[in-house]
Amino acid sequence: MIKIDQKDKNNFICPRSRYYGGIKLENLMFNANLQEFAHKVSFIANLETGGKLSPEQAYEQIQTLWKKLEHSKEELKIGMNNIN
């Protein structure tokens, strides 16, 4: 029997891609939020496709996730021209 490390299992189930953009803390944080959003949307879409969620439920859940991502973007001031 093959023993699977918990970290390996998490990386398989919830993989994270490397970030290649500008190295600023807010960019890294937003990238992590964006990857989490994409991962959750994928799960919701699969549940809807499999008949476990109605299209309305899937839409509402994705809309809620989108609003959280937008809030994250605003809080991190992504896309705003900050002059320091």
Chimera marker file (.cmm) of the C-alpha trace (Angstrom):
<marker_set name="trace">
<marker id="1" x="0.000" y="0.000" z="0.000" r="1" g="1" b="0" radius="0.5"/>
<marker id="2" x="1.304" y="3.440" z="-0.966" r="1" g="1" b="0" radius="0.5"/>
<marker id="3" x="1.240" y="6.042" z="1.792" r="1" g="1" b="0" radius="0.5"/>
<marker id="4" x="0.295" y="9.503" z="0.522" r="1" g="1" b="0" radius="0.5"/>
<marker id="5" x="1.511" y="12.568" z="2.387" r="1" g="1" b="0" radius="0.5"/>
<marker id="6" x="-1.226" y="15.096" z="3.327" r="1" g="1" b="0" radius="0.5"/>
<marker id="7" x="0.699" y="17.892" z="1.571" r="1" g="1" b="0" radius="0.5"/>
<marker id="8" x="0.873" y="15.813" z="-1.631" r="1" g="1" b="0" radius="0.5"/>
<marker id="9" x="-2.862" y="15.130" z="-1.403" r="1" g="1" b="0" radius="0.5"/>
<marker id="10" x="-3.645" y="18.831" z="-0.962" r="1" g="1" b="0" radius="0.5"/>
<marker id="11" x="-1.389" y="19.764" z="-3.884" r="1" g="1" b="0" radius="0.5"/>
<marker id="12" x="-3.175" y="17.199" z="-6.058" r="1" g="1" b="0" radius="0.5"/>
<marker id="13" x="-6.683" y="18.305" z="-5.068" r="1" g="1" b="0" radius="0.5"/>
<marker id="14" x="-5.964" y="22.049" z="-4.935" r="1" g="1" b="0" radius="0.5"/>
<marker id="15" x="-2.947" y="22.755" z="-7.130" r="1" g="1" b="0" radius="0.5"/>
<marker id="16" x="-1.381" y="26.207" z="-7.109" r="1" g="1" b="0" radius="0.5"/>
<marker id="17" x="0.341" y="27.622" z="-10.154" r="1" g="1" b="0" radius="0.5"/>
<marker id="18" x="3.518" y="29.661" z="-9.950" r="1" g="1" b="0" radius="0.5"/>
<marker id="19" x="3.079" y="33.435" z="-10.188" r="1" g="1" b="0" radius="0.5"/>
<marker id="20" x="5.067" y="35.192" z="-12.921" r="1" g="1" b="0" radius="0.5"/>
<marker id="21" x="3.816" y="38.774" z="-12.544" r="1" g="1" b="0" radius="0.5"/>
<marker id="22" x="5.246" y="41.779" z="-10.758" r="1" g="1" b="0" radius="0.5"/>
<marker id="23" x="6.503" y="40.863" z="-7.306" r="1" g="1" b="0" radius="0.5"/>
<marker id="24" x="4.408" y="42.967" z="-4.962" r="1" g="1" b="0" radius="0.5"/>
<marker id="25" x="2.595" y="41.586" z="-1.931" r="1" g="1" b="0" radius="0.5"/>
<marker id="26" x="-0.820" y="42.738" z="-3.146" r="1" g="1" b="0" radius="0.5"/>
<marker id="27" x="-0.269" y="41.054" z="-6.537" r="1" g="1" b="0" radius="0.5"/>
<marker id="28" x="0.707" y="37.780" z="-4.883" r="1" g="1" b="0" radius="0.5"/>
<marker id="29" x="-2.307" y="37.935" z="-2.569" r="1" g="1" b="0" radius="0.5"/>
<marker id="30" x="-4.697" y="38.695" z="-5.425" r="1" g="1" b="0" radius="0.5"/>
<marker id="31" x="-3.207" y="35.890" z="-7.496" r="1" g="1" b="0" radius="0.5"/>
<marker id="32" x="-3.860" y="33.445" z="-4.649" r="1" g="1" b="0" radius="0.5"/>
<marker id="33" x="-7.452" y="34.727" z="-4.400" r="1" g="1" b="0" radius="0.5"/>
<marker id="34" x="-7.892" y="34.420" z="-8.169" r="1" g="1" b="0" radius="0.5"/>
<marker id="35" x="-6.613" y="30.832" z="-8.190" r="1" g="1" b="0" radius="0.5"/>
<marker id="36" x="-8.968" y="29.942" z="-5.331" r="1" g="1" b="0" radius="0.5"/>
<marker id="37" x="-11.863" y="31.559" z="-7.238" r="1" g="1" b="0" radius="0.5"/>
<marker id="38" x="-11.072" y="29.552" z="-10.382" r="1" g="1" b="0" radius="0.5"/>
<marker id="39" x="-10.776" y="26.331" z="-8.398" r="1" g="1" b="0" radius="0.5"/>
<marker id="40" x="-14.123" y="26.830" z="-6.647" r="1" g="1" b="0" radius="0.5"/>
<marker id="41" x="-15.873" y="27.824" z="-9.887" r="1" g="1" b="0" radius="0.5"/>
<marker id="42" x="-14.591" y="24.602" z="-11.441" r="1" g="1" b="0" radius="0.5"/>
<marker id="43" x="-16.080" y="22.566" z="-8.581" r="1" g="1" b="0" radius="0.5"/>
<marker id="44" x="-19.414" y="24.398" z="-8.837" r="1" g="1" b="0" radius="0.5"/>
<marker id="45" x="-19.550" y="23.895" z="-12.607" r="1" g="1" b="0" radius="0.5"/>
<marker id="46" x="-18.836" y="20.194" z="-12.195" r="1" g="1" b="0" radius="0.5"/>
<marker id="47" x="-21.530" y="19.843" z="-9.523" r="1" g="1" b="0" radius="0.5"/>
<marker id="48" x="-24.033" y="21.602" z="-11.783" r="1" g="1" b="0" radius="0.5"/>
<marker id="49" x="-23.056" y="19.456" z="-14.766" r="1" g="1" b="0" radius="0.5"/>
<marker id="50" x="-23.458" y="16.330" z="-12.623" r="1" g="1" b="0" radius="0.5"/>
<marker id="51" x="-26.927" y="17.379" z="-11.519" r="1" g="1" b="0" radius="0.5"/>
<marker id="52" x="-25.953" y="17.998" z="-7.878" r="1" g="1" b="0" radius="0.5"/>
<marker id="53" x="-26.683" y="21.736" z="-8.121" r="1" g="1" b="0" radius="0.5"/>
<marker id="54" x="-29.381" y="23.526" z="-10.096" r="1" g="1" b="0" radius="0.5"/>
<marker id="55" x="-28.254" y="26.127" z="-12.627" r="1" g="1" b="0" radius="0.5"/>
<marker id="56" x="-29.704" y="28.820" z="-10.348" r="1" g="1" b="0" radius="0.5"/>
<marker id="57" x="-27.757" y="27.551" z="-7.323" r="1" g="1" b="0" radius="0.5"/>
<marker id="58" x="-24.558" y="27.373" z="-9.355" r="1" g="1" b="0" radius="0.5"/>
<marker id="59" x="-25.092" y="30.894" z="-10.678" r="1" g="1" b="0" radius="0.5"/>
<marker id="60" x="-25.743" y="32.302" z="-7.192" r="1" g="1" b="0" radius="0.5"/>
<marker id="61" x="-22.663" y="30.617" z="-5.738" r="1" g="1" b="0" radius="0.5"/>
<marker id="62" x="-20.436" y="31.828" z="-8.565" r="1" g="1" b="0" radius="0.5"/>
<marker id="63" x="-21.892" y="35.334" z="-8.274" r="1" g="1" b="0" radius="0.5"/>
<marker id="64" x="-21.075" y="35.341" z="-4.537" r="1" g="1" b="0" radius="0.5"/>
<marker id="65" x="-17.518" y="34.199" z="-5.246" r="1" g="1" b="0" radius="0.5"/>
<marker id="66" x="-17.171" y="36.897" z="-7.920" r="1" g="1" b="0" radius="0.5"/>
<marker id="67" x="-18.261" y="39.602" z="-5.478" r="1" g="1" b="0" radius="0.5"/>
<marker id="68" x="-15.666" y="38.372" z="-2.976" r="1" g="1" b="0" radius="0.5"/>
<marker id="69" x="-12.987" y="38.492" z="-5.684" r="1" g="1" b="0" radius="0.5"/>
<marker id="70" x="-14.027" y="42.035" z="-6.665" r="1" g="1" b="0" radius="0.5"/>
<marker id="71" x="-13.890" y="43.077" z="-2.995" r="1" g="1" b="0" radius="0.5"/>
<marker id="72" x="-10.415" y="41.555" z="-2.740" r="1" g="1" b="0" radius="0.5"/>
<marker id="73" x="-9.311" y="43.532" z="-5.815" r="1" g="1" b="0" radius="0.5"/>
<marker id="74" x="-10.618" y="46.768" z="-4.309" r="1" g="1" b="0" radius="0.5"/>
<marker id="75" x="-9.081" y="46.112" z="-0.881" r="1" g="1" b="0" radius="0.5"/>
<marker id="76" x="-5.690" y="45.302" z="-2.418" r="1" g="1" b="0" radius="0.5"/>
<marker id="77" x="-5.978" y="48.298" z="-4.778" r="1" g="1" b="0" radius="0.5"/>
<marker id="78" x="-5.186" y="46.146" z="-7.810" r="1" g="1" b="0" radius="0.5"/>
<marker id="79" x="-5.256" y="48.167" z="-11.046" r="1" g="1" b="0" radius="0.5"/>
<marker id="80" x="-5.194" y="51.543" z="-9.316" r="1" g="1" b="0" radius="0.5"/>
<marker id="81" x="-2.328" y="53.882" z="-10.098" r="1" g="1" b="0" radius="0.5"/>
<marker id="82" x="-0.685" y="54.426" z="-6.734" r="1" g="1" b="0" radius="0.5"/>
<marker id="83" x="2.007" y="57.053" z="-6.655" r="1" g="1" b="0" radius="0.5"/>
<marker id="84" x="4.326" y="56.567" z="-3.668" r="1" g="1" b="0" radius="0.5"/>
<link id1="1" id2="2" r="1" g="1" b="0" radius="0.2"/>
<link id1="2" id2="3" r="1" g="1" b="0" radius="0.2"/>
<link id1="3" id2="4" r="1" g="1" b="0" radius="0.2"/>
<link id1="4" id2="5" r="1" g="1" b="0" radius="0.2"/>
<link id1="5" id2="6" r="1" g="1" b="0" radius="0.2"/>
<link id1="6" id2="7" r="1" g="1" b="0" radius="0.2"/>
<link id1="7" id2="8" r="1" g="1" b="0" radius="0.2"/>
<link id1="8" id2="9" r="1" g="1" b="0" radius="0.2"/>
<link id1="9" id2="10" r="1" g="1" b="0" radius="0.2"/>
<link id1="10" id2="11" r="1" g="1" b="0" radius="0.2"/>
<link id1="11" id2="12" r="1" g="1" b="0" radius="0.2"/>
<link id1="12" id2="13" r="1" g="1" b="0" radius="0.2"/>
<link id1="13" id2="14" r="1" g="1" b="0" radius="0.2"/>
<link id1="14" id2="15" r="1" g="1" b="0" radius="0.2"/>
<link id1="15" id2="16" r="1" g="1" b="0" radius="0.2"/>
<link id1="16" id2="17" r="1" g="1" b="0" radius="0.2"/>
<link id1="17" id2="18" r="1" g="1" b="0" radius="0.2"/>
<link id1="18" id2="19" r="1" g="1" b="0" radius="0.2"/>
<link id1="19" id2="20" r="1" g="1" b="0" radius="0.2"/>
<link id1="20" id2="21" r="1" g="1" b="0" radius="0.2"/>
<link id1="21" id2="22" r="1" g="1" b="0" radius="0.2"/>
<link id1="22" id2="23" r="1" g="1" b="0" radius="0.2"/>
<link id1="23" id2="24" r="1" g="1" b="0" radius="0.2"/>
<link id1="24" id2="25" r="1" g="1" b="0" radius="0.2"/>
<link id1="25" id2="26" r="1" g="1" b="0" radius="0.2"/>
<link id1="26" id2="27" r="1" g="1" b="0" radius="0.2"/>
<link id1="27" id2="28" r="1" g="1" b="0" radius="0.2"/>
<link id1="28" id2="29" r="1" g="1" b="0" radius="0.2"/>
<link id1="29" id2="30" r="1" g="1" b="0" radius="0.2"/>
<link id1="30" id2="31" r="1" g="1" b="0" radius="0.2"/>
<link id1="31" id2="32" r="1" g="1" b="0" radius="0.2"/>
<link id1="32" id2="33" r="1" g="1" b="0" radius="0.2"/>
<link id1="33" id2="34" r="1" g="1" b="0" radius="0.2"/>
<link id1="34" id2="35" r="1" g="1" b="0" radius="0.2"/>
<link id1="35" id2="36" r="1" g="1" b="0" radius="0.2"/>
<link id1="36" id2="37" r="1" g="1" b="0" radius="0.2"/>
<link id1="37" id2="38" r="1" g="1" b="0" radius="0.2"/>
<link id1="38" id2="39" r="1" g="1" b="0" radius="0.2"/>
<link id1="39" id2="40" r="1" g="1" b="0" radius="0.2"/>
<link id1="40" id2="41" r="1" g="1" b="0" radius="0.2"/>
<link id1="41" id2="42" r="1" g="1" b="0" radius="0.2"/>
<link id1="42" id2="43" r="1" g="1" b="0" radius="0.2"/>
<link id1="43" id2="44" r="1" g="1" b="0" radius="0.2"/>
<link id1="44" id2="45" r="1" g="1" b="0" radius="0.2"/>
<link id1="45" id2="46" r="1" g="1" b="0" radius="0.2"/>
<link id1="46" id2="47" r="1" g="1" b="0" radius="0.2"/>
<link id1="47" id2="48" r="1" g="1" b="0" radius="0.2"/>
<link id1="48" id2="49" r="1" g="1" b="0" radius="0.2"/>
<link id1="49" id2="50" r="1" g="1" b="0" radius="0.2"/>
<link id1="50" id2="51" r="1" g="1" b="0" radius="0.2"/>
<link id1="51" id2="52" r="1" g="1" b="0" radius="0.2"/>
<link id1="52" id2="53" r="1" g="1" b="0" radius="0.2"/>
<link id1="53" id2="54" r="1" g="1" b="0" radius="0.2"/>
<link id1="54" id2="55" r="1" g="1" b="0" radius="0.2"/>
<link id1="55" id2="56" r="1" g="1" b="0" radius="0.2"/>
<link id1="56" id2="57" r="1" g="1" b="0" radius="0.2"/>
<link id1="57" id2="58" r="1" g="1" b="0" radius="0.2"/>
<link id1="58" id2="59" r="1" g="1" b="0" radius="0.2"/>
<link id1="59" id2="60" r="1" g="1" b="0" radius="0.2"/>
<link id1="60" id2="61" r="1" g="1" b="0" radius="0.2"/>
<link id1="61" id2="62" r="1" g="1" b="0" radius="0.2"/>
<link id1="62" id2="63" r="1" g="1" b="0" radius="0.2"/>
<link id1="63" id2="64" r="1" g="1" b="0" radius="0.2"/>
<link id1="64" id2="65" r="1" g="1" b="0" radius="0.2"/>
<link id1="65" id2="66" r="1" g="1" b="0" radius="0.2"/>
<link id1="66" id2="67" r="1" g="1" b="0" radius="0.2"/>
<link id1="67" id2="68" r="1" g="1" b="0" radius="0.2"/>
<link id1="68" id2="69" r="1" g="1" b="0" radius="0.2"/>
<link id1="69" id2="70" r="1" g="1" b="0" radius="0.2"/>
<link id1="70" id2="71" r="1" g="1" b="0" radius="0.2"/>
<link id1="71" id2="72" r="1" g="1" b="0" radius="0.2"/>
<link id1="72" id2="73" r="1" g="1" b="0" radius="0.2"/>
<link id1="73" id2="74" r="1" g="1" b="0" radius="0.2"/>
<link id1="74" id2="75" r="1" g="1" b="0" radius="0.2"/>
<link id1="75" id2="76" r="1" g="1" b="0" radius="0.2"/>
<link id1="76" id2="77" r="1" g="1" b="0" radius="0.2"/>
<link id1="77" id2="78" r="1" g="1" b="0" radius="0.2"/>
<link id1="78" id2="79" r="1" g="1" b="0" radius="0.2"/>
<link id1="79" id2="80" r="1" g="1" b="0" radius="0.2"/>
<link id1="80" id2="81" r="1" g="1" b="0" radius="0.2"/>
<link id1="81" id2="82" r="1" g="1" b="0" radius="0.2"/>
<link id1="82" id2="83" r="1" g="1" b="0" radius="0.2"/>
<link id1="83" id2="84" r="1" g="1" b="0" radius="0.2"/>
</marker_set>
